Amino acid sequence: MTDTPASETTYRHRLDERLERLANRPGATIRRVVRGSRGAFPTLVHERLTALGLAESLPDGEPARVEPPDTIGKPELHPLDFEWYFTDDTVRSLVRTLGDAGDRVLCLGTPTVAVGLARAGVPVTLVDRNPLFRMRLDDVPEPLTFVNQDLTEPIDAETAFPVVFLDPPWYPEHTHSWLASACRHVAADGRIYVATFPPLVRPAAATQRSELFDTIRHVGSLSVDDDALVYYTPPFERAVLEHSDVPVISDWRRGDLVRIDVRDPSALPDPPRVETGSDWETFVTNGRVVKLRTTVSGAASEPLAPIDGCEDYVLPSVSRRDARRNHVDLWTSRNRVAAVGNRSVVAEALELLEDGGSVSELRPAAFSVSIDEPTLERLATRLEAVLA
Ligand SMILES: C[S@@+](CC[C@H](N)C(=O)[O-])C[C@H]1O[C@@H](n2cnc3c(N)ncnc32)[C@H](O)[C@@H]1O
C-alpha cells in the first residue's frame, strides 16, 4: 500500500476533521494540537490549521514539558538510523511493563529501554546496529548483552525469550521484518511488544496499520495502547521545526504500544524484503554525527555543494518521501545536507575533523589528491556551515 492521490484526499479530510476537533477544545494551543495529531508532522499540522483559518486564533502554548537529555559532547542522534529516543517517563513505564511481563527481555533497536531494564537489574539482550548508544547512555550496566548487528540479518542470540520488545522504523515492511526476528526468538507462550506508527503519520498509514494488525493476528491476540509512547524531539527534527512556522515542541511525537500474547510464533507470514538503501560511512566530530554516502553521484561540480530547496543546508523534512533526499550525499545529525562532487576530499576532511582538527587547519598538503587554494577555501566555508 503506497500513497495515492485518493488516499491523500481521504487523509487530508481525516486530518482536517481531527484538527478542527482539537482546535475547538477549551484551552487548545498549537502545541497541544500537534501532540494530539496522531503522527501528522507539525509543519503539515500548521499548514492545515492555517488553511482552515484556525492557526491565527491559537496561542503557541507552553514551550517545553520535558528537558531533552544531556547530549553535550556526545554523538547526536541521526535520522538515517531512525534515532528517535523515548522520553525518560516512557522508558520508566516500559521498564515496568516489560519487567513485569517476564524475567528476561530481548530488545530490538531499543537502546534506551535496554539500558533502563539493565539498570533495574533485569537481564536484557539488545540487538542494534549502532554501537554509538554506549557513548550516549553512560554507565551501561552488567546484565545487558549487546549484539551489534543489522536486524535485516538473522539474529545471533539465544531463543525462547519470555518477552521481546521492538521499535522498528515506522514503515510496515520494517515492522513485519523485525517482527519475524521477534517471532524466531520469543517463547511459544511469550509476549511481544511492538512500538507502532500512529494512523496519521502519512496518507497510507491507517491502511498499513490495519494490514499489519491482520498479519500480527496470525501469531496471537493483540491489544493496542494508543499514544502510550512519547519520544524526545531529536536535534535533526528540531532543526526542521526551527526552520518552519511551527514552534519547537520537545516531545510532540507519540507512538502506540501493541501487545501480542503469542500463541504460535511460527505462524507469521513471511515478511517482504526490506530495501536497505545506500551504504553510508559515519564520522563523529564535536558531537555531530556525519554520514557520507559510500558511493556519491559525483554530479556536483565542487567537492561540497548546496542542494536546491535546502536553505542554510537544512533539509526541511524528515520524510522518506521527500524527493530532495536523492541528492543528499552528506547528512548531519542537525539535518544539514549537501551534495558531494569529490568524495575522497570530503572524507579526508572529515577524518581530520574527527581526529580533533578544525576547519581552519585544512591545507592542500593534508589531502592525498591535489586541491587548489580557492576550492579548498570554498570547501572550508561550506563545511563550517554544514557542521553548524
Ligand atoms: C528505531 S529507533 C528506536 C529507539 C528507541 N525509541 C529507544 O528509545 O531506544 C532506533 C534504533 O534502531 C536501530 N536500528 C535502526 N535500523 C536498524 C537495523 N536495520 N538493524 C539494527 N538496528 C537498527 C538504531 O541504531 C537505533 O538505535
The ligand as a Tripos MOL2 file, in Angstrom:
@<TRIPOS>MOLECULE
LIG
   27    29     1     0     0
SMALL
NO_CHARGES

@<TRIPOS>ATOM
      1 C1         14.1600    2.5110   15.5510 C.3       1 LIG1
      2 S1         14.7090    3.5350   16.8010 S.3       1 LIG1
      3 C2         14.2250    3.1160   18.3160 C.3       1 LIG1
      4 C3         14.8840    3.8140   19.5210 C.3       1 LIG1
      5 C4         14.0350    3.6690   20.7620 C.3       1 LIG1
      6 N1         12.8760    4.5150   20.6540 N.3       1 LIG1
      7 C5         14.7880    3.9730   22.0330 C.2       1 LIG1
      8 O1         14.4570    4.9770   22.6960 O.co2     1 LIG1
      9 O2         15.6720    3.2030   22.4160 O.co2     1 LIG1
     10 C6         16.3780    3.4960   16.5400 C.3       1 LIG1
     11 C7         17.2570    2.3050   16.8780 C.3       1 LIG1
     12 O3         17.1470    1.2390   15.9370 O.3       1 LIG1
     13 C8         18.4540    0.9580   15.4340 C.3       1 LIG1
     14 N2         18.2890    0.4640   14.0630 N.ar      1 LIG1
     15 C9         17.7010    1.0890   13.0220 C.ar      1 LIG1
     16 N3         17.7020    0.2730   11.9420 N.ar      1 LIG1
     17 C10        18.3070   -0.8750   12.3230 C.ar      1 LIG1
     18 C11        18.5990   -2.0940   11.6690 C.ar      1 LIG1
     19 N4         18.2780   -2.2920   10.3920 N.pl3     1 LIG1
     20 N5         19.2070   -3.0710   12.3670 N.ar      1 LIG1
     21 C12        19.5560   -2.8860   13.6730 C.ar      1 LIG1
     22 N6         19.2980   -1.7510   14.3480 N.ar      1 LIG1
     23 C13        18.6800   -0.7640   13.6900 C.ar      1 LIG1
     24 C14        19.2080    2.2510   15.5110 C.3       1 LIG1
     25 O4         20.6110    2.0350   15.5600 O.3       1 LIG1
     26 C15        18.6610    2.8530   16.8050 C.3       1 LIG1
     27 O5         19.3810    2.5040   17.9350 O.3       1 LIG1
@<TRIPOS>BOND
     1     1     2 1
     2     2     3 1
     3     2    10 1
     4     3     4 1
     5     4     5 1
     6     5     6 1
     7     5     7 1
     8     7     8 2
     9     7     9 1
    10    10    11 1
    11    11    12 1
    12    11    26 1
    13    12    13 1
    14    13    14 1
    15    13    24 1
    16    14    15 ar
    17    14    23 ar
    18    15    16 ar
    19    16    17 ar
    20    17    18 ar
    21    17    23 ar
    22    18    19 1
    23    18    20 ar
    24    20    21 ar
    25    21    22 ar
    26    22    23 ar
    27    24    25 1
    28    24    26 1
    29    26    27 1
@<TRIPOS>SUBSTRUCTURE
     1 LIG1         1 GROUP 0 **** ****
